[in-house]
Amino acid sequence: MPTKKKLRPKLPAVALTVILPVATRLNRIEDLLIEMRGVLDFQLKRIAALQALVDVLIEKDRVRRPGARPSHAPRAPSDQERVHVSRIRS
């Protein structure tokens, strides 16, 4: 009984020695990218949780000191800072 052969294009030995290592390297790179994505997702969740905690603390501080300026509001630059900026621009 004849065996079934896989239909694969015949490649020279040199081409096979180049193609197989490239495929292996690409698989490793893909695995690293997947792992990096998992680490990135973990870090983003952690940052989001910390940001929520900071927002709660800012809100508590705002409630405790109603007349205080919000901590995230920009402040006006001082005269000394204005002079420094004008020297940089000229």
C-alpha positions in Angstrom: 0.0 0.0 0.0 1.5 3.3 -1.0 2.1 6.0 1.7 0.7 9.5 1.3 3.5 12.1 0.8 3.2 15.6 2.0 3.0 18.1 -0.8 5.7 20.6 0.1 7.7 22.6 -2.5 11.2 21.4 -2.8 13.6 23.9 -1.4 17.3 23.8 -1.6 19.1 22.9 1.6 20.4 26.4 2.1 16.9 27.9 2.0 15.7 25.3 4.6 18.6 26.2 6.9 17.6 29.9 6.7 13.8 29.5 6.8 13.6 27.2 9.9 15.7 29.4 12.2 13.7 32.5 11.1 10.4 30.8 11.9 11.8 29.8 15.3 12.9 33.3 16.0 9.6 34.7 14.9 7.8 32.3 17.3 10.0 33.4 20.1 9.4 37.1 19.3 5.6 36.5 19.2 5.8 34.7 22.6 7.7 37.7 24.0 5.2 40.2 22.7 2.3 38.2 24.2 4.1 38.1 27.5 4.8 41.8 27.4 1.2 42.5 26.6 0.2 40.6 29.7 2.6 42.6 31.9 1.4 45.8 30.3 -2.2 44.9 31.1 -1.3 44.2 34.7 0.6 47.5 35.0 -2.3 49.4 33.5 -4.8 47.8 35.9 -2.5 48.7 38.8 -2.2 52.3 37.6 -5.9 52.6 37.2 -6.4 51.4 40.8 -3.9 53.8 42.2 -5.4 56.7 40.2 -8.8 55.9 41.7 -7.2 55.9 45.1 -5.6 59.3 44.5 -8.9 60.7 43.2 -10.6 59.5 46.4 -7.9 61.1 48.6 -8.2 64.4 46.7 -12.0 64.4 47.1 -11.6 63.8 50.8 -9.2 66.6 51.1 -11.5 68.9 49.1 -14.4 68.1 51.4 -12.2 68.6 54.5 -11.0 72.0 53.4 -13.7 73.6 51.3 -12.0 76.9 50.9 -8.7 75.5 49.6 -7.6 75.6 46.0 -8.0 72.2 44.3 -4.7 70.4 44.1 -5.0 69.8 40.3 -5.8 73.4 39.4 -2.9 75.3 37.8 -1.4 78.1 39.7 -0.3 81.5 38.3 3.4 81.8 37.8 5.4 84.1 40.1 7.2 87.2 38.9 10.5 85.4 39.2 9.2 82.5 37.0 7.9 85.0 34.4 11.3 86.7 34.2 13.0 83.3 33.8 10.6 82.3 31.0 11.1 85.6 29.1 14.9 85.1 29.2 14.6 81.6 27.8 12.3 82.8 24.9 14.7 85.7 23.9 
